[in-house]
Amino acid sequence: MGLFSEFTSRNFSLYAQWLGIISICLLIALGIVGFLSHVAFSIVGWVIALILIFIEIPLCIRWCPTSPKFDSFITYFENCYFRAILYLCFAIVMFLSNILNTGPLIAAAVTLLFAAICYGIAALKGQSFASSRLLGGTGVDNVV
């Protein structure tokens, strides 16, 4: 199953995963852009991006040597409800950066919020968690 069929599957956890990937890119790039004006929130954004890399890209868990404690922390978020809460918390933190000082991190906050909404919709619809095959996941073939 290809990338196009994943987007047409109407599985909101896949949509949220791709919004999470976009959020990771924005957190890293906009953290660099706004580093001088938002030092603390840029660093927080990079930490959030690092956590999301391990949560959203299953290949990273296989390739990078991690501790069993960290692996159990990551597997805790294989539920759409917990991912929605996590993304909502991260979005709130990034929105706080814009309350204190307007900057470019608002774009990352919006994509984090959209990802939280998509994970919430997937959880409310009872859709099983699926991750994109392109990123080393199972795709929608194994989701019943």
Phi and psi in radians as a Rosetta constraint file:
Dihedral C 1 N 2 CA 2 C 2 CIRCULARHARMONIC -1.601 0.35
Dihedral N 2 CA 2 C 2 N 3 CIRCULARHARMONIC -3.109 0.35
Dihedral C 2 N 3 CA 3 C 3 CIRCULARHARMONIC -1.126 0.35
Dihedral N 3 CA 3 C 3 N 4 CIRCULARHARMONIC -0.695 0.35
Dihedral C 3 N 4 CA 4 C 4 CIRCULARHARMONIC -1.108 0.35
Dihedral N 4 CA 4 C 4 N 5 CIRCULARHARMONIC -0.717 0.35
Dihedral C 4 N 5 CA 5 C 5 CIRCULARHARMONIC -1.206 0.35
Dihedral N 5 CA 5 C 5 N 6 CIRCULARHARMONIC -0.479 0.35
Dihedral C 5 N 6 CA 6 C 6 CIRCULARHARMONIC -1.197 0.35
Dihedral N 6 CA 6 C 6 N 7 CIRCULARHARMONIC -0.670 0.35
Dihedral C 6 N 7 CA 7 C 7 CIRCULARHARMONIC -1.256 0.35
Dihedral N 7 CA 7 C 7 N 8 CIRCULARHARMONIC -0.475 0.35
Dihedral C 7 N 8 CA 8 C 8 CIRCULARHARMONIC -1.605 0.35
Dihedral N 8 CA 8 C 8 N 9 CIRCULARHARMONIC 0.081 0.35
Dihedral C 8 N 9 CA 9 C 9 CIRCULARHARMONIC -1.347 0.35
Dihedral N 9 CA 9 C 9 N 10 CIRCULARHARMONIC -0.247 0.35
Dihedral C 9 N 10 CA 10 C 10 CIRCULARHARMONIC 1.069 0.35
Dihedral N 10 CA 10 C 10 N 11 CIRCULARHARMONIC 0.496 0.35
Dihedral C 10 N 11 CA 11 C 11 CIRCULARHARMONIC -1.659 0.35
Dihedral N 11 CA 11 C 11 N 12 CIRCULARHARMONIC 1.933 0.35
Dihedral C 11 N 12 CA 12 C 12 CIRCULARHARMONIC -1.226 0.35
Dihedral N 12 CA 12 C 12 N 13 CIRCULARHARMONIC -0.343 0.35
Dihedral C 12 N 13 CA 13 C 13 CIRCULARHARMONIC -1.226 0.35
Dihedral N 13 CA 13 C 13 N 14 CIRCULARHARMONIC -0.536 0.35
Dihedral C 13 N 14 CA 14 C 14 CIRCULARHARMONIC -1.207 0.35
Dihedral N 14 CA 14 C 14 N 15 CIRCULARHARMONIC -0.717 0.35
Dihedral C 14 N 15 CA 15 C 15 CIRCULARHARMONIC -1.080 0.35
Dihedral N 15 CA 15 C 15 N 16 CIRCULARHARMONIC -0.738 0.35
Dihedral C 15 N 16 CA 16 C 16 CIRCULARHARMONIC -1.148 0.35
Dihedral N 16 CA 16 C 16 N 17 CIRCULARHARMONIC -0.646 0.35
Dihedral C 16 N 17 CA 17 C 17 CIRCULARHARMONIC -1.098 0.35
Dihedral N 17 CA 17 C 17 N 18 CIRCULARHARMONIC -0.743 0.35
Dihedral C 17 N 18 CA 18 C 18 CIRCULARHARMONIC -1.214 0.35
Dihedral N 18 CA 18 C 18 N 19 CIRCULARHARMONIC -0.605 0.35
Dihedral C 18 N 19 CA 19 C 19 CIRCULARHARMONIC -1.141 0.35
Dihedral N 19 CA 19 C 19 N 20 CIRCULARHARMONIC -0.588 0.35
Dihedral C 19 N 20 CA 20 C 20 CIRCULARHARMONIC -1.133 0.35
Dihedral N 20 CA 20 C 20 N 21 CIRCULARHARMONIC -0.685 0.35
Dihedral C 20 N 21 CA 21 C 21 CIRCULARHARMONIC -1.129 0.35
Dihedral N 21 CA 21 C 21 N 22 CIRCULARHARMONIC -0.726 0.35
Dihedral C 21 N 22 CA 22 C 22 CIRCULARHARMONIC -1.098 0.35
Dihedral N 22 CA 22 C 22 N 23 CIRCULARHARMONIC -0.702 0.35
Dihedral C 22 N 23 CA 23 C 23 CIRCULARHARMONIC -1.081 0.35
Dihedral N 23 CA 23 C 23 N 24 CIRCULARHARMONIC -0.710 0.35
Dihedral C 23 N 24 CA 24 C 24 CIRCULARHARMONIC -1.043 0.35
Dihedral N 24 CA 24 C 24 N 25 CIRCULARHARMONIC -0.837 0.35
Dihedral C 24 N 25 CA 25 C 25 CIRCULARHARMONIC -1.067 0.35
Dihedral N 25 CA 25 C 25 N 26 CIRCULARHARMONIC -0.747 0.35
Dihedral C 25 N 26 CA 26 C 26 CIRCULARHARMONIC -1.188 0.35
Dihedral N 26 CA 26 C 26 N 27 CIRCULARHARMONIC -0.690 0.35
Dihedral C 26 N 27 CA 27 C 27 CIRCULARHARMONIC -1.091 0.35
Dihedral N 27 CA 27 C 27 N 28 CIRCULARHARMONIC -0.716 0.35
Dihedral C 27 N 28 CA 28 C 28 CIRCULARHARMONIC -1.235 0.35
Dihedral N 28 CA 28 C 28 N 29 CIRCULARHARMONIC -0.884 0.35
Dihedral C 28 N 29 CA 29 C 29 CIRCULARHARMONIC -1.163 0.35
Dihedral N 29 CA 29 C 29 N 30 CIRCULARHARMONIC -0.812 0.35
Dihedral C 29 N 30 CA 30 C 30 CIRCULARHARMONIC -1.304 0.35
Dihedral N 30 CA 30 C 30 N 31 CIRCULARHARMONIC -0.407 0.35
Dihedral C 30 N 31 CA 31 C 31 CIRCULARHARMONIC -1.164 0.35
Dihedral N 31 CA 31 C 31 N 32 CIRCULARHARMONIC -0.621 0.35
Dihedral C 31 N 32 CA 32 C 32 CIRCULARHARMONIC -1.219 0.35
Dihedral N 32 CA 32 C 32 N 33 CIRCULARHARMONIC -0.772 0.35
Dihedral C 32 N 33 CA 33 C 33 CIRCULARHARMONIC -1.100 0.35
Dihedral N 33 CA 33 C 33 N 34 CIRCULARHARMONIC -0.766 0.35
Dihedral C 33 N 34 CA 34 C 34 CIRCULARHARMONIC -1.712 0.35
Dihedral N 34 CA 34 C 34 N 35 CIRCULARHARMONIC 0.357 0.35
Dihedral C 34 N 35 CA 35 C 35 CIRCULARHARMONIC -1.081 0.35
Dihedral N 35 CA 35 C 35 N 36 CIRCULARHARMONIC -0.724 0.35
Dihedral C 35 N 36 CA 36 C 36 CIRCULARHARMONIC -1.249 0.35
Dihedral N 36 CA 36 C 36 N 37 CIRCULARHARMONIC -0.525 0.35
Dihedral C 36 N 37 CA 37 C 37 CIRCULARHARMONIC -1.646 0.35
Dihedral N 37 CA 37 C 37 N 38 CIRCULARHARMONIC -0.414 0.35
Dihedral C 37 N 38 CA 38 C 38 CIRCULARHARMONIC -2.292 0.35
Dihedral N 38 CA 38 C 38 N 39 CIRCULARHARMONIC 1.145 0.35
Dihedral C 38 N 39 CA 39 C 39 CIRCULARHARMONIC -1.064 0.35
Dihedral N 39 CA 39 C 39 N 40 CIRCULARHARMONIC -0.871 0.35
Dihedral C 39 N 40 CA 40 C 40 CIRCULARHARMONIC -1.132 0.35
Dihedral N 40 CA 40 C 40 N 41 CIRCULARHARMONIC -0.816 0.35
Dihedral C 40 N 41 CA 41 C 41 CIRCULARHARMONIC -1.272 0.35
Dihedral N 41 CA 41 C 41 N 42 CIRCULARHARMONIC -0.461 0.35
Dihedral C 41 N 42 CA 42 C 42 CIRCULARHARMONIC -1.152 0.35
Dihedral N 42 CA 42 C 42 N 43 CIRCULARHARMONIC -0.756 0.35
Dihedral C 42 N 43 CA 43 C 43 CIRCULARHARMONIC -1.155 0.35
Dihedral N 43 CA 43 C 43 N 44 CIRCULARHARMONIC -0.723 0.35
Dihedral C 43 N 44 CA 44 C 44 CIRCULARHARMONIC -1.076 0.35
Dihedral N 44 CA 44 C 44 N 45 CIRCULARHARMONIC -0.709 0.35
Dihedral C 44 N 45 CA 45 C 45 CIRCULARHARMONIC -1.096 0.35
Dihedral N 45 CA 45 C 45 N 46 CIRCULARHARMONIC -0.671 0.35
Dihedral C 45 N 46 CA 46 C 46 CIRCULARHARMONIC -1.181 0.35
Dihedral N 46 CA 46 C 46 N 47 CIRCULARHARMONIC -0.653 0.35
Dihedral C 46 N 47 CA 47 C 47 CIRCULARHARMONIC -1.147 0.35
Dihedral N 47 CA 47 C 47 N 48 CIRCULARHARMONIC -0.756 0.35
Dihedral C 47 N 48 CA 48 C 48 CIRCULARHARMONIC -1.068 0.35
Dihedral N 48 CA 48 C 48 N 49 CIRCULARHARMONIC -0.743 0.35
Dihedral C 48 N 49 CA 49 C 49 CIRCULARHARMONIC -1.079 0.35
Dihedral N 49 CA 49 C 49 N 50 CIRCULARHARMONIC -0.709 0.35
Dihedral C 49 N 50 CA 50 C 50 CIRCULARHARMONIC -1.115 0.35
Dihedral N 50 CA 50 C 50 N 51 CIRCULARHARMONIC -0.741 0.35
Dihedral C 50 N 51 CA 51 C 51 CIRCULARHARMONIC -1.101 0.35
Dihedral N 51 CA 51 C 51 N 52 CIRCULARHARMONIC -0.765 0.35
Dihedral C 51 N 52 CA 52 C 52 CIRCULARHARMONIC -1.173 0.35
Dihedral N 52 CA 52 C 52 N 53 CIRCULARHARMONIC -0.544 0.35
Dihedral C 52 N 53 CA 53 C 53 CIRCULARHARMONIC -1.042 0.35
Dihedral N 53 CA 53 C 53 N 54 CIRCULARHARMONIC -0.789 0.35
Dihedral C 53 N 54 CA 54 C 54 CIRCULARHARMONIC -1.273 0.35
Dihedral N 54 CA 54 C 54 N 55 CIRCULARHARMONIC -0.498 0.35
Dihedral C 54 N 55 CA 55 C 55 CIRCULARHARMONIC -1.355 0.35
Dihedral N 55 CA 55 C 55 N 56 CIRCULARHARMONIC -0.730 0.35
Dihedral C 55 N 56 CA 56 C 56 CIRCULARHARMONIC -1.600 0.35
Dihedral N 56 CA 56 C 56 N 57 CIRCULARHARMONIC -0.391 0.35
Dihedral C 56 N 57 CA 57 C 57 CIRCULARHARMONIC -1.960 0.35
Dihedral N 57 CA 57 C 57 N 58 CIRCULARHARMONIC 1.739 0.35
Dihedral C 57 N 58 CA 58 C 58 CIRCULARHARMONIC -1.059 0.35
Dihedral N 58 CA 58 C 58 N 59 CIRCULARHARMONIC -0.446 0.35
Dihedral C 58 N 59 CA 59 C 59 CIRCULARHARMONIC -1.106 0.35
Dihedral N 59 CA 59 C 59 N 60 CIRCULARHARMONIC -0.530 0.35
Dihedral C 59 N 60 CA 60 C 60 CIRCULARHARMONIC -1.136 0.35
Dihedral N 60 CA 60 C 60 N 61 CIRCULARHARMONIC -0.633 0.35
Dihedral C 60 N 61 CA 61 C 61 CIRCULARHARMONIC -1.173 0.35
Dihedral N 61 CA 61 C 61 N 62 CIRCULARHARMONIC -0.618 0.35
Dihedral C 61 N 62 CA 62 C 62 CIRCULARHARMONIC -1.316 0.35
Dihedral N 62 CA 62 C 62 N 63 CIRCULARHARMONIC -0.629 0.35
Dihedral C 62 N 63 CA 63 C 63 CIRCULARHARMONIC -1.517 0.35
Dihedral N 63 CA 63 C 63 N 64 CIRCULARHARMONIC -0.696 0.35
Dihedral C 63 N 64 CA 64 C 64 CIRCULARHARMONIC -1.554 0.35
Dihedral N 64 CA 64 C 64 N 65 CIRCULARHARMONIC 2.364 0.35
Dihedral C 64 N 65 CA 65 C 65 CIRCULARHARMONIC -1.275 0.35
Dihedral N 65 CA 65 C 65 N 66 CIRCULARHARMONIC 2.063 0.35
Dihedral C 65 N 66 CA 66 C 66 CIRCULARHARMONIC -2.206 0.35
Dihedral N 66 CA 66 C 66 N 67 CIRCULARHARMONIC 2.856 0.35
Dihedral C 66 N 67 CA 67 C 67 CIRCULARHARMONIC -1.423 0.35
Dihedral N 67 CA 67 C 67 N 68 CIRCULARHARMONIC 2.730 0.35
Dihedral C 67 N 68 CA 68 C 68 CIRCULARHARMONIC -1.075 0.35
Dihedral N 68 CA 68 C 68 N 69 CIRCULARHARMONIC -0.539 0.35
Dihedral C 68 N 69 CA 69 C 69 CIRCULARHARMONIC -1.148 0.35
Dihedral N 69 CA 69 C 69 N 70 CIRCULARHARMONIC -0.748 0.35
Dihedral C 69 N 70 CA 70 C 70 CIRCULARHARMONIC -1.159 0.35
Dihedral N 70 CA 70 C 70 N 71 CIRCULARHARMONIC -0.693 0.35
Dihedral C 70 N 71 CA 71 C 71 CIRCULARHARMONIC -1.093 0.35
Dihedral N 71 CA 71 C 71 N 72 CIRCULARHARMONIC -0.690 0.35
Dihedral C 71 N 72 CA 72 C 72 CIRCULARHARMONIC -1.208 0.35
Dihedral N 72 CA 72 C 72 N 73 CIRCULARHARMONIC -0.580 0.35
Dihedral C 72 N 73 CA 73 C 73 CIRCULARHARMONIC -1.113 0.35
Dihedral N 73 CA 73 C 73 N 74 CIRCULARHARMONIC -0.738 0.35
Dihedral C 73 N 74 CA 74 C 74 CIRCULARHARMONIC -1.206 0.35
Dihedral N 74 CA 74 C 74 N 75 CIRCULARHARMONIC -0.715 0.35
Dihedral C 74 N 75 CA 75 C 75 CIRCULARHARMONIC -1.195 0.35
Dihedral N 75 CA 75 C 75 N 76 CIRCULARHARMONIC -0.317 0.35
Dihedral C 75 N 76 CA 76 C 76 CIRCULARHARMONIC -1.096 0.35
Dihedral N 76 CA 76 C 76 N 77 CIRCULARHARMONIC -0.462 0.35
Dihedral C 76 N 77 CA 77 C 77 CIRCULARHARMONIC -1.703 0.35
Dihedral N 77 CA 77 C 77 N 78 CIRCULARHARMONIC 0.453 0.35
Dihedral C 77 N 78 CA 78 C 78 CIRCULARHARMONIC -1.556 0.35
Dihedral N 78 CA 78 C 78 N 79 CIRCULARHARMONIC 0.317 0.35
Dihedral C 78 N 79 CA 79 C 79 CIRCULARHARMONIC -2.022 0.35
Dihedral N 79 CA 79 C 79 N 80 CIRCULARHARMONIC 2.356 0.35
Dihedral C 79 N 80 CA 80 C 80 CIRCULARHARMONIC -1.127 0.35
Dihedral N 80 CA 80 C 80 N 81 CIRCULARHARMONIC -0.583 0.35
Dihedral C 80 N 81 CA 81 C 81 CIRCULARHARMONIC -1.082 0.35
Dihedral N 81 CA 81 C 81 N 82 CIRCULARHARMONIC -0.830 0.35
Dihedral C 81 N 82 CA 82 C 82 CIRCULARHARMONIC -1.177 0.35
Dihedral N 82 CA 82 C 82 N 83 CIRCULARHARMONIC -0.625 0.35
Dihedral C 82 N 83 CA 83 C 83 CIRCULARHARMONIC -1.167 0.35
Dihedral N 83 CA 83 C 83 N 84 CIRCULARHARMONIC -0.680 0.35
Dihedral C 83 N 84 CA 84 C 84 CIRCULARHARMONIC -1.088 0.35
Dihedral N 84 CA 84 C 84 N 85 CIRCULARHARMONIC -0.734 0.35
Dihedral C 84 N 85 CA 85 C 85 CIRCULARHARMONIC -1.155 0.35
Dihedral N 85 CA 85 C 85 N 86 CIRCULARHARMONIC -0.760 0.35
Dihedral C 85 N 86 CA 86 C 86 CIRCULARHARMONIC -1.054 0.35
Dihedral N 86 CA 86 C 86 N 87 CIRCULARHARMONIC -0.845 0.35
Dihedral C 86 N 87 CA 87 C 87 CIRCULARHARMONIC -1.129 0.35
Dihedral N 87 CA 87 C 87 N 88 CIRCULARHARMONIC -0.641 0.35
Dihedral C 87 N 88 CA 88 C 88 CIRCULARHARMONIC -1.133 0.35
Dihedral N 88 CA 88 C 88 N 89 CIRCULARHARMONIC -0.726 0.35
Dihedral C 88 N 89 CA 89 C 89 CIRCULARHARMONIC -1.097 0.35
Dihedral N 89 CA 89 C 89 N 90 CIRCULARHARMONIC -0.763 0.35
Dihedral C 89 N 90 CA 90 C 90 CIRCULARHARMONIC -1.115 0.35
Dihedral N 90 CA 90 C 90 N 91 CIRCULARHARMONIC -0.678 0.35
Dihedral C 90 N 91 CA 91 C 91 CIRCULARHARMONIC -1.131 0.35
Dihedral N 91 CA 91 C 91 N 92 CIRCULARHARMONIC -0.703 0.35
Dihedral C 91 N 92 CA 92 C 92 CIRCULARHARMONIC -1.087 0.35
Dihedral N 92 CA 92 C 92 N 93 CIRCULARHARMONIC -0.738 0.35
Dihedral C 92 N 93 CA 93 C 93 CIRCULARHARMONIC -1.071 0.35
Dihedral N 93 CA 93 C 93 N 94 CIRCULARHARMONIC -0.750 0.35
Dihedral C 93 N 94 CA 94 C 94 CIRCULARHARMONIC -1.236 0.35
Dihedral N 94 CA 94 C 94 N 95 CIRCULARHARMONIC -0.576 0.35
Dihedral C 94 N 95 CA 95 C 95 CIRCULARHARMONIC -1.175 0.35
Dihedral N 95 CA 95 C 95 N 96 CIRCULARHARMONIC -0.574 0.35
Dihedral C 95 N 96 CA 96 C 96 CIRCULARHARMONIC -1.083 0.35
Dihedral N 96 CA 96 C 96 N 97 CIRCULARHARMONIC -0.589 0.35
Dihedral C 96 N 97 CA 97 C 97 CIRCULARHARMONIC -1.099 0.35
Dihedral N 97 CA 97 C 97 N 98 CIRCULARHARMONIC -0.517 0.35
Dihedral C 97 N 98 CA 98 C 98 CIRCULARHARMONIC -1.477 0.35
Dihedral N 98 CA 98 C 98 N 99 CIRCULARHARMONIC -0.365 0.35
Dihedral C 98 N 99 CA 99 C 99 CIRCULARHARMONIC -1.233 0.35
Dihedral N 99 CA 99 C 99 N 100 CIRCULARHARMONIC -0.715 0.35
Dihedral C 99 N 100 CA 100 C 100 CIRCULARHARMONIC -1.278 0.35
Dihedral N 100 CA 100 C 100 N 101 CIRCULARHARMONIC -0.674 0.35
Dihedral C 100 N 101 CA 101 C 101 CIRCULARHARMONIC -2.812 0.35
Dihedral N 101 CA 101 C 101 N 102 CIRCULARHARMONIC 2.076 0.35
Dihedral C 101 N 102 CA 102 C 102 CIRCULARHARMONIC -1.099 0.35
Dihedral N 102 CA 102 C 102 N 103 CIRCULARHARMONIC 2.303 0.35
Dihedral C 102 N 103 CA 103 C 103 CIRCULARHARMONIC -2.772 0.35
Dihedral N 103 CA 103 C 103 N 104 CIRCULARHARMONIC -3.007 0.35
Dihedral C 103 N 104 CA 104 C 104 CIRCULARHARMONIC -1.339 0.35
Dihedral N 104 CA 104 C 104 N 105 CIRCULARHARMONIC -0.174 0.35
Dihedral C 104 N 105 CA 105 C 105 CIRCULARHARMONIC -1.252 0.35
Dihedral N 105 CA 105 C 105 N 106 CIRCULARHARMONIC -0.062 0.35
Dihedral C 105 N 106 CA 106 C 106 CIRCULARHARMONIC -1.105 0.35
Dihedral N 106 CA 106 C 106 N 107 CIRCULARHARMONIC -0.595 0.35
Dihedral C 106 N 107 CA 107 C 107 CIRCULARHARMONIC -1.132 0.35
Dihedral N 107 CA 107 C 107 N 108 CIRCULARHARMONIC -0.723 0.35
Dihedral C 107 N 108 CA 108 C 108 CIRCULARHARMONIC -1.155 0.35
Dihedral N 108 CA 108 C 108 N 109 CIRCULARHARMONIC -0.652 0.35
Dihedral C 108 N 109 CA 109 C 109 CIRCULARHARMONIC -1.123 0.35
Dihedral N 109 CA 109 C 109 N 110 CIRCULARHARMONIC -0.688 0.35
Dihedral C 109 N 110 CA 110 C 110 CIRCULARHARMONIC -1.173 0.35
Dihedral N 110 CA 110 C 110 N 111 CIRCULARHARMONIC -0.762 0.35
Dihedral C 110 N 111 CA 111 C 111 CIRCULARHARMONIC -1.193 0.35
Dihedral N 111 CA 111 C 111 N 112 CIRCULARHARMONIC -0.606 0.35
Dihedral C 111 N 112 CA 112 C 112 CIRCULARHARMONIC -1.105 0.35
Dihedral N 112 CA 112 C 112 N 113 CIRCULARHARMONIC -0.698 0.35
Dihedral C 112 N 113 CA 113 C 113 CIRCULARHARMONIC -1.145 0.35
Dihedral N 113 CA 113 C 113 N 114 CIRCULARHARMONIC -0.740 0.35
Dihedral C 113 N 114 CA 114 C 114 CIRCULARHARMONIC -1.105 0.35
Dihedral N 114 CA 114 C 114 N 115 CIRCULARHARMONIC -0.679 0.35
Dihedral C 114 N 115 CA 115 C 115 CIRCULARHARMONIC -1.122 0.35
Dihedral N 115 CA 115 C 115 N 116 CIRCULARHARMONIC -0.708 0.35
Dihedral C 115 N 116 CA 116 C 116 CIRCULARHARMONIC -1.092 0.35
Dihedral N 116 CA 116 C 116 N 117 CIRCULARHARMONIC -0.702 0.35
Dihedral C 116 N 117 CA 117 C 117 CIRCULARHARMONIC -1.129 0.35
Dihedral N 117 CA 117 C 117 N 118 CIRCULARHARMONIC -0.758 0.35
Dihedral C 117 N 118 CA 118 C 118 CIRCULARHARMONIC -1.129 0.35
Dihedral N 118 CA 118 C 118 N 119 CIRCULARHARMONIC -0.738 0.35
Dihedral C 118 N 119 CA 119 C 119 CIRCULARHARMONIC -1.137 0.35
Dihedral N 119 CA 119 C 119 N 120 CIRCULARHARMONIC -0.632 0.35
Dihedral C 119 N 120 CA 120 C 120 CIRCULARHARMONIC -1.132 0.35
Dihedral N 120 CA 120 C 120 N 121 CIRCULARHARMONIC -0.724 0.35
Dihedral C 120 N 121 CA 121 C 121 CIRCULARHARMONIC -1.116 0.35
Dihedral N 121 CA 121 C 121 N 122 CIRCULARHARMONIC -0.748 0.35
Dihedral C 121 N 122 CA 122 C 122 CIRCULARHARMONIC -1.078 0.35
Dihedral N 122 CA 122 C 122 N 123 CIRCULARHARMONIC -0.695 0.35
Dihedral C 122 N 123 CA 123 C 123 CIRCULARHARMONIC -1.191 0.35
Dihedral N 123 CA 123 C 123 N 124 CIRCULARHARMONIC -0.754 0.35
Dihedral C 123 N 124 CA 124 C 124 CIRCULARHARMONIC -1.193 0.35
Dihedral N 124 CA 124 C 124 N 125 CIRCULARHARMONIC -0.570 0.35
Dihedral C 124 N 125 CA 125 C 125 CIRCULARHARMONIC -1.385 0.35
Dihedral N 125 CA 125 C 125 N 126 CIRCULARHARMONIC -0.146 0.35
Dihedral C 125 N 126 CA 126 C 126 CIRCULARHARMONIC 1.334 0.35
Dihedral N 126 CA 126 C 126 N 127 CIRCULARHARMONIC 0.396 0.35
Dihedral C 126 N 127 CA 127 C 127 CIRCULARHARMONIC -1.339 0.35
Dihedral N 127 CA 127 C 127 N 128 CIRCULARHARMONIC 2.409 0.35
Dihedral C 127 N 128 CA 128 C 128 CIRCULARHARMONIC -1.227 0.35
Dihedral N 128 CA 128 C 128 N 129 CIRCULARHARMONIC 2.620 0.35
Dihedral C 128 N 129 CA 129 C 129 CIRCULARHARMONIC -1.201 0.35
Dihedral N 129 CA 129 C 129 N 130 CIRCULARHARMONIC 2.323 0.35
Dihedral C 129 N 130 CA 130 C 130 CIRCULARHARMONIC -2.361 0.35
Dihedral N 130 CA 130 C 130 N 131 CIRCULARHARMONIC 2.514 0.35
Dihedral C 130 N 131 CA 131 C 131 CIRCULARHARMONIC -2.107 0.35
Dihedral N 131 CA 131 C 131 N 132 CIRCULARHARMONIC 2.623 0.35
Dihedral C 131 N 132 CA 132 C 132 CIRCULARHARMONIC -1.136 0.35
Dihedral N 132 CA 132 C 132 N 133 CIRCULARHARMONIC 2.416 0.35
Dihedral C 132 N 133 CA 133 C 133 CIRCULARHARMONIC -1.138 0.35
Dihedral N 133 CA 133 C 133 N 134 CIRCULARHARMONIC -0.526 0.35
Dihedral C 133 N 134 CA 134 C 134 CIRCULARHARMONIC -1.080 0.35
Dihedral N 134 CA 134 C 134 N 135 CIRCULARHARMONIC -0.507 0.35
Dihedral C 134 N 135 CA 135 C 135 CIRCULARHARMONIC -1.737 0.35
Dihedral N 135 CA 135 C 135 N 136 CIRCULARHARMONIC 0.165 0.35
Dihedral C 135 N 136 CA 136 C 136 CIRCULARHARMONIC 1.669 0.35
Dihedral N 136 CA 136 C 136 N 137 CIRCULARHARMONIC 0.213 0.35
Dihedral C 136 N 137 CA 137 C 137 CIRCULARHARMONIC -1.609 0.35
Dihedral N 137 CA 137 C 137 N 138 CIRCULARHARMONIC -2.898 0.35
Dihedral C 137 N 138 CA 138 C 138 CIRCULARHARMONIC -1.572 0.35
Dihedral N 138 CA 138 C 138 N 139 CIRCULARHARMONIC -0.317 0.35
Dihedral C 138 N 139 CA 139 C 139 CIRCULARHARMONIC 1.332 0.35
Dihedral N 139 CA 139 C 139 N 140 CIRCULARHARMONIC -2.897 0.35
Dihedral C 139 N 140 CA 140 C 140 CIRCULARHARMONIC -1.717 0.35
Dihedral N 140 CA 140 C 140 N 141 CIRCULARHARMONIC 0.031 0.35
Dihedral C 140 N 141 CA 141 C 141 CIRCULARHARMONIC -1.147 0.35
Dihedral N 141 CA 141 C 141 N 142 CIRCULARHARMONIC -0.694 0.35
Dihedral C 141 N 142 CA 142 C 142 CIRCULARHARMONIC -1.536 0.35
Dihedral N 142 CA 142 C 142 N 143 CIRCULARHARMONIC 0.003 0.35
Dihedral C 142 N 143 CA 143 C 143 CIRCULARHARMONIC -1.583 0.35
Dihedral N 143 CA 143 C 143 N 144 CIRCULARHARMONIC 2.196 0.35
